[in-house]
Amino acid sequence: MTTQTQTPSPEDRARTRPAVTAGRPIYMDYAATCPVDPRVLDAMLPYFTEKFGNAASRTHSYGWVAEEAVEIGRERIAEVIGASPKEITFTSGATESNNLAIKGVAEYLADKGRHIVTCVTEHKAVLDPCKYLERKGYEVTYLPVAPDGRVDPQRVADAIRDDTILVSIMFANNETGVVHPVPEIGRICHERGVLFHTDATQAFGKIPIDVQEMNIDLLSMSAHKIYGPKGVGALYLRRRRPRVRVVPLIHGGGHERGNRSGTLPVPLIVGFGEAAKIAAESMEEESRRILELREHMRRRIESEIPEVVINGSIEHRLPGTLNVSFKYIEGESLIMGLRGVAVSSGSACTSASLEPSYVLRAMGLDDELAHSSLRMCIGRPTTREEVDAVVDMLAERVAKLREMSPLWEMVQEGIDLSTIEWTAH
Amino acid sequence: MAYSDKVIDHYENPRNVGSLDKSDPDVGTGIVGAPACGDVMKLQIKVQDGVIVDAKFKTYGCGSAIASSSLVTEWVKGMAIDEAEKIQNKQIAEELSLPPVKIHCSVLAEDAIKAAIEDYRRKHGAAGADQEATGS
């Protein structure tokens, strides 16, 4: 668009930080959510107050102003992925986008076929709609992943049948940051005439995406993963070659070309658009900076803490995400010891179930390693000082917990843990 | 999840972390749990005259598991083994204000002390009463 937004300068980052982590834990969970960039917030504010119109109001300037703002947001989002604005449908977030893509296509193409191909490491917002469709009589193939976390495109090709209507493979995994071979999968789907949906929630605005080059037919996005507001997302629906149609989940006033009724959340869309614009403009510089920090972190962890495993491909990975298993200690206890840091655990000990991460398990990690994993994500506000402080705390805590760990003790004594008969509980 | 102050205290300042000599006839060792489940507790007691004179633990597990085992070692020191055997997971859970999803940690701690006592008795090939007689 016409207004120029600078890539975030160190001053911008400094401006963001006091509001983010001052006196609070160092935030390293940017794959979960991000603070709203102050520039995004500034862009949004007028649309809560003086520019409060309904984008669907055609009879007065309040509505026109809102509609124009929505269309600018739409253009900015489309631009990030090489789409046209008409191909963008706003939703409440990536979960809704995934639901609309999967259930919407399945219902629209029910007469053509009832088979869907997806992958075991998808987010629940993809897996659960698939399970729902299975209960409705659809068939779903859940492809495995290699130990590096990636799905083999050949497996996608082999899984496609005459009645396959959709392939849904995420762009980048939320737990590991591993990036799937999307262009290859896109080409296969295109050749076989099967629609290709990708949940790009983690990848959108972080790494280059081009829906034309990559033969993507549907793509889910979210605003709050790119320093936009929570509560808004979008679904890209290809309009030409092929034209993708979906049966809507939400019926009503026919907003968003009938794909998603409901009054548009204008301030959120303005924020989403601004966040997308900033992400696109700063992607090159920011991903280089973030990758450098992540690699600094990885190198320090690998050299200063013994017996660690980096989970997933290093090469095919989002710049900011690191998933590490610290052998012989349990993830939740490690997080408890890192109260100065906000990270997330691959261990599901925090939930009622004792099941460790299904994503890590699918990559072939045994339960013990999966229980010992942490996800750390570096974001726009992250500094080198923060990374260093986190690694220092990690090294100290890991050593302390290993001192307390009977598994560590046994391994030090040369006992092979796999030979022990444990009493499962 | 918010941890109770007592859980945090035991986690930050665990009592009696360490190991006793497994081959010592006065030492009973209990190892319970499984790495796959995310919890392994090793609890050891040293018994003289039927009384637990020392206790050590090592735990792989969440903060509540660490706290449960730490608490049990604190409790059993100075206790007759017959008394220690009666410790119930409910008491542990109550003392540490464990939420329902963490009750299994207290169950494991109860299992661990029982296993340690059993090991001690096995070493002596007889019931606790006999030990008291021969120990003095």
Interface residues (C-beta under 8 A of the other chain):
Chain A: Y328 I329 E330 E332 S333 M336 G337 S347 C349 T350 S351 A352 L354 P356 D366 D367 E368 H371 E403 M404 S405 P406 L407 W408 E409 L417 W422 T423 A424 H425
Chain B: M1 Y3 I8 Y11 P14 V17 S19 I31 V32 G33 A34 P35 A36 C37 G38 D39 V40 M41 K42 K58 T59 Y60 G61 C62 G63 A65 I66 P100 V101 H104 V107 L108 D111
